[in-house]
């Protein structure tokens, strides 16, 4: 599985390393930009602002410190899954609103951003989170998806 490891994959040298560094900065930026977005939608619709906003801050912190807490390889996967968690919070914040269905497109946008990480394991983890999240909530709390 070394072909999925950026540090061990010789094809990720040179310009690809630059793309990877920019992708990490973009992911960190998105993690913190998502926080006020998560808080804005429930305020408008009347859902739990503090709960959803607090969860968004925790996920943003997880994305920010994932590499330091879990190591670089696992940290990339956790960072992308954390972003997808924020997308799930945005969709949950839109529950009952006209834009809830449209909010699901953010999952795909973040998955596309995750591709810039040039890490197959992180991309698979992110896609798996989306699938498991939708499958579980479809049966447990269908109103949130």
Secondary structure by P-SEA (a helix, b strand, c coil): cccccccccccccaaaaaaaaaaaaaaaaaaaaaaaaaaaaaaaacccaaaaaaaaaaaaaaaacccccccaaaaaaaaaaaaaaaaaaaaaaacccccccccaaaaaaaaaaaaacccaaaaaaaaaaaaaaaaaaaccccccc
